[in-house]
Amino acid sequence: MRLAALAACPTVSTQTTLIVADDHPLFRAALREAVARLLPDSLIVEAGSISRLEEAVQAHPDADLVLLDLRMPGARGFSALIDLRARYPSIPIAVISAAESASVARRALDFGASGFIPKSATIETIGTMLQALLAGEIAVPRDYFDPVAERGQPERGSERGISRLTPQQLRVLLLLAEGHSNKTIAQDLEVSEATIKAHVTVILRKLGLERRTQAALLAQRFFGSDATDDFPKPADASTIPDE
Protein backbone atom coordinates (compact mmCIF):
# COMPACT_ATOMS: atom_id res chain seq x y z
CA MET A 1 0.00 0.00 0.00
CA ARG A 2 1.35 3.44 -0.91
CA LEU A 3 1.20 5.17 2.45
CA ALA A 4 3.26 8.15 1.29
CA ALA A 5 0.47 9.15 -1.05
CA LEU A 6 -1.86 9.75 1.90
CA ALA A 7 -0.57 13.29 2.31
CA ALA A 8 -2.69 14.30 -0.64
CA CYS A 9 -5.88 13.23 1.13
CA PRO A 10 -7.80 15.85 3.15
CA THR A 11 -8.18 15.07 6.85
CA VAL A 12 -11.29 14.77 8.96
CA SER A 13 -11.25 17.02 12.00
CA THR A 14 -13.63 15.21 14.34
CA GLN A 15 -12.33 12.50 16.64
CA THR A 16 -13.43 9.04 15.61
CA THR A 17 -13.23 5.45 16.84
CA LEU A 18 -12.55 2.81 14.21
CA ILE A 19 -12.42 -0.94 14.73
CA VAL A 20 -10.23 -2.76 12.21
CA ALA A 21 -11.11 -6.48 12.04
CA ASP A 22 -8.68 -8.47 9.89
CA ASP A 23 -6.67 -11.61 10.62
CA HIS A 24 -3.55 -10.46 8.74
CA PRO A 25 -1.26 -8.44 11.09
CA LEU A 26 0.65 -6.78 8.25
CA PHE A 27 -2.52 -5.55 6.60
CA ARG A 28 -3.87 -4.31 9.95
CA ALA A 29 -0.63 -2.45 10.54
CA ALA A 30 -0.73 -0.81 7.09
CA LEU A 31 -4.38 0.12 7.48
CA ARG A 32 -3.79 1.41 11.01
CA GLU A 33 -0.99 3.66 9.78
CA ALA A 34 -3.13 4.90 6.89
CA VAL A 35 -6.09 5.67 9.16
CA ALA A 36 -3.82 7.32 11.72
CA ARG A 37 -2.47 9.68 9.08
CA LEU A 38 -5.91 10.44 7.70
CA LEU A 39 -7.49 10.75 11.17
CA PRO A 40 -4.66 11.75 13.52
CA ASP A 41 -6.92 12.09 16.57
CA SER A 42 -8.73 8.80 16.04
CA LEU A 43 -8.79 5.75 18.29
CA ILE A 44 -7.99 2.62 16.28
CA VAL A 45 -8.92 -0.73 17.80
CA GLU A 46 -7.62 -3.92 16.16
CA ALA A 47 -9.21 -7.37 16.12
CA GLY A 48 -7.62 -10.44 14.55
CA SER A 49 -10.55 -12.83 15.00
CA ILE A 50 -14.32 -12.82 15.45
CA SER A 51 -13.97 -13.31 19.20
CA ARG A 52 -11.64 -10.33 19.42
CA LEU A 53 -14.01 -8.31 17.28
CA GLU A 54 -16.82 -9.13 19.69
CA GLU A 55 -14.70 -7.90 22.59
CA ALA A 56 -13.80 -4.72 20.70
CA VAL A 57 -17.40 -3.87 19.86
CA GLN A 58 -18.54 -4.54 23.42
CA ALA A 59 -15.81 -2.24 24.69
CA HIS A 60 -16.63 0.46 22.11
CA PRO A 61 -20.40 0.30 21.41
CA ASP A 62 -20.30 3.89 20.13
CA ALA A 63 -17.61 3.23 17.53
CA ASP A 64 -17.94 5.33 14.39
CA LEU A 65 -17.04 2.57 11.95
CA VAL A 66 -16.06 -1.10 11.77
CA LEU A 67 -13.83 -2.23 8.91
CA LEU A 68 -14.57 -5.94 8.57
CA ASP A 69 -12.70 -8.59 6.61
CA LEU A 70 -15.13 -11.33 5.52
CA ARG A 71 -12.58 -14.14 5.78
CA MET A 72 -11.51 -14.26 9.40
CA PRO A 73 -11.19 -17.09 11.95
CA GLY A 74 -14.65 -17.78 13.34
CA ALA A 75 -16.52 -16.22 10.39
CA ARG A 76 -18.65 -18.06 7.86
CA GLY A 77 -19.41 -16.09 4.75
CA PHE A 78 -21.46 -13.05 5.72
CA SER A 79 -22.42 -14.36 9.18
CA ALA A 80 -20.20 -11.91 11.08
CA LEU A 81 -21.62 -8.96 9.15
CA ILE A 82 -25.23 -10.03 9.72
CA ASP A 83 -24.64 -10.74 13.42
CA LEU A 84 -23.02 -7.34 13.99
CA ARG A 85 -25.75 -5.50 12.11
CA ALA A 86 -28.43 -7.23 14.20
CA ARG A 87 -26.82 -6.54 17.56
CA TYR A 88 -25.22 -3.15 16.90
CA PRO A 89 -27.45 -1.47 14.30
CA SER A 90 -26.10 2.00 15.05
CA ILE A 91 -22.50 1.17 14.11
CA PRO A 92 -21.72 1.47 10.38
CA ILE A 93 -19.82 -1.51 8.98
CA ALA A 94 -17.72 -1.49 5.84
CA VAL A 95 -16.44 -4.72 4.36
CA ILE A 96 -12.78 -4.56 3.38
CA SER A 97 -11.90 -7.67 1.45
CA ALA A 98 -9.63 -9.42 -1.01
CA ALA A 99 -12.75 -11.04 -2.52
CA GLU A 100 -13.03 -8.19 -4.97
CA SER A 101 -16.12 -8.55 -7.13
CA ALA A 102 -19.38 -6.74 -7.70
CA SER A 103 -21.28 -9.87 -6.63
CA VAL A 104 -19.64 -9.97 -3.18
CA ALA A 105 -20.03 -6.21 -2.78
CA ARG A 106 -23.73 -6.35 -3.67
CA ARG A 107 -24.36 -9.14 -1.18
CA ALA A 108 -22.49 -7.23 1.51
CA LEU A 109 -24.73 -4.20 0.97
CA ASP A 110 -27.86 -6.38 0.97
CA PHE A 111 -26.75 -7.82 4.31
CA GLY A 112 -26.42 -4.35 5.82
CA ALA A 113 -22.90 -3.13 5.04
CA SER A 114 -22.44 0.60 4.50
CA GLY A 115 -19.63 0.09 2.05
CA PHE A 116 -17.21 -2.26 0.34
CA ILE A 117 -13.49 -1.46 0.10
CA PRO A 118 -11.25 -3.71 -2.03
CA LYS A 119 -7.92 -4.51 -0.37
CA SER A 120 -6.14 -3.61 -3.60
CA ALA A 121 -7.44 -0.02 -3.43
CA THR A 122 -4.88 2.77 -3.22
CA ILE A 123 -4.49 4.82 -0.06
CA GLU A 124 -6.10 7.77 -1.83
CA THR A 125 -9.15 5.64 -2.64
CA ILE A 126 -9.35 4.20 0.87
CA GLY A 127 -9.11 7.71 2.32
CA THR A 128 -11.92 8.98 0.09
CA MET A 129 -14.15 6.01 0.92
CA LEU A 130 -13.50 6.35 4.68
CA GLN A 131 -14.50 10.01 4.52
CA ALA A 132 -17.72 9.08 2.71
CA LEU A 133 -18.51 6.34 5.25
CA LEU A 134 -17.88 8.64 8.22
CA ALA A 135 -20.17 11.21 6.59
CA GLY A 136 -22.98 8.62 6.54
CA GLU A 137 -22.73 7.80 2.84
CA ILE A 138 -22.54 4.48 1.00
CA ALA A 139 -19.04 3.77 -0.31
CA VAL A 140 -18.52 1.27 -3.13
CA PRO A 141 -16.08 1.36 -6.09
CA ARG A 142 -17.72 3.22 -8.95
CA ASP A 143 -17.32 0.43 -11.49
CA TYR A 144 -18.83 -2.33 -9.34
CA PHE A 145 -22.50 -2.02 -10.20
CA ASP A 146 -24.50 -2.10 -13.40
CA PRO A 147 -28.05 -0.93 -12.46
CA VAL A 148 -29.57 -2.82 -15.40
CA ALA A 149 -27.79 -6.08 -14.59
CA GLU A 150 -28.77 -5.82 -10.93
CA ARG A 151 -32.52 -5.81 -11.56
CA GLY A 152 -34.68 -8.80 -10.74
CA GLN A 153 -32.08 -11.13 -9.25
CA PRO A 154 -34.04 -13.89 -7.46
CA GLU A 155 -31.69 -14.33 -4.48
CA ARG A 156 -32.02 -10.78 -3.23
CA GLY A 157 -35.29 -11.53 -1.43
CA SER A 158 -33.60 -14.36 0.47
CA GLU A 159 -30.65 -12.13 1.33
CA ARG A 160 -32.94 -9.49 2.79
CA GLY A 161 -34.78 -12.20 4.70
CA ILE A 162 -31.54 -13.42 6.26
CA SER A 163 -30.60 -9.86 7.18
CA ARG A 164 -33.83 -9.62 9.24
CA LEU A 165 -32.95 -12.59 11.44
CA THR A 166 -32.06 -11.95 15.06
CA PRO A 167 -28.61 -13.11 16.29
CA GLN A 168 -30.17 -16.17 17.95
CA GLN A 169 -32.16 -17.04 14.83
CA LEU A 170 -28.96 -16.71 12.78
CA ARG A 171 -27.20 -19.15 15.13
CA VAL A 172 -30.06 -21.61 14.73
CA LEU A 173 -29.90 -21.27 10.94
CA LEU A 174 -26.14 -21.89 10.89
CA LEU A 175 -26.60 -25.03 12.98
CA LEU A 176 -29.37 -26.18 10.64
CA ALA A 177 -26.91 -25.79 7.77
CA GLU A 178 -24.50 -28.13 9.59
CA GLY A 179 -27.18 -30.83 9.68
CA HIS A 180 -28.07 -30.68 13.38
CA SER A 181 -31.46 -31.75 14.69
CA ASN A 182 -33.68 -29.54 16.84
CA LYS A 183 -32.66 -31.54 19.90
CA THR A 184 -28.94 -31.07 19.23
CA ILE A 185 -29.37 -27.36 18.51
CA ALA A 186 -31.33 -26.95 21.74
CA GLN A 187 -28.50 -28.60 23.66
CA ASP A 188 -25.86 -26.45 21.98
CA LEU A 189 -27.73 -23.21 22.67
CA GLU A 190 -28.93 -24.35 26.11
CA VAL A 191 -32.61 -23.75 25.42
CA SER A 192 -35.63 -26.02 25.11
CA GLU A 193 -36.41 -27.97 21.96
CA ALA A 194 -39.74 -26.15 21.79
CA THR A 195 -37.85 -22.85 21.63
CA ILE A 196 -35.80 -24.12 18.69
CA LYS A 197 -38.97 -25.24 16.88
CA ALA A 198 -40.39 -21.76 17.39
CA HIS A 199 -37.19 -20.20 16.02
CA VAL A 200 -37.31 -22.47 12.97
CA THR A 201 -40.91 -21.45 12.31
CA VAL A 202 -40.00 -17.76 12.41
CA ILE A 203 -36.89 -18.34 10.27
CA LEU A 204 -38.93 -20.06 7.58
CA ARG A 205 -41.48 -17.24 7.60
CA LYS A 206 -38.82 -14.53 7.30
CA LEU A 207 -37.10 -16.39 4.47
CA GLY A 208 -40.34 -17.18 2.66
CA LEU A 209 -39.65 -20.93 2.78
CA GLU A 210 -41.69 -23.99 3.72
CA ARG A 211 -39.18 -26.57 4.98
CA ARG A 212 -36.11 -26.49 7.21
CA THR A 213 -34.17 -28.32 4.49
CA GLN A 214 -34.68 -25.33 2.19
CA ALA A 215 -33.45 -22.98 4.92
CA ALA A 216 -30.39 -25.13 5.57
CA LEU A 217 -29.48 -25.23 1.89
CA LEU A 218 -29.88 -21.47 1.65
CA ALA A 219 -27.60 -21.01 4.64
CA GLN A 220 -25.00 -23.35 3.16
CA ARG A 221 -25.03 -21.30 -0.03
CA PHE A 222 -24.56 -17.98 1.77
CA PHE A 223 -22.39 -19.04 4.71
CA GLY A 224 -20.34 -21.94 3.38
CA SER A 225 -16.61 -21.77 2.75
CA ASP A 226 -17.24 -20.45 -0.78
CA ALA A 227 -19.93 -17.96 0.22
CA THR A 228 -17.79 -14.99 -0.73
CA ASP A 229 -16.84 -16.40 -4.10
CA ASP A 230 -18.69 -15.49 -7.26
CA PHE A 231 -19.93 -19.04 -7.83
CA PRO A 232 -20.60 -20.95 -4.59
CA LYS A 233 -20.58 -24.75 -4.75
CA PRO A 234 -23.99 -26.41 -4.55
CA ALA A 235 -25.03 -27.73 -1.15
CA ASP A 236 -25.66 -31.37 -0.28
CA ALA A 237 -29.05 -31.93 1.32
CA SER A 238 -28.45 -35.58 2.20
CA THR A 239 -27.25 -34.88 5.75
CA ILE A 240 -29.92 -32.33 6.71
CA PRO A 241 -32.76 -33.70 8.89
CA ASP A 242 -36.18 -32.45 7.77
CA GLU A 243 -37.99 -32.44 11.12
Summary of the structure (lengths in Angstrom):
residues: 243
radius of gyration: 18.9
end to end distance: 51.2
largest distance: 59.7
contacts: 742
relative contact order: 0.11
helix: 49%
strand: 10%
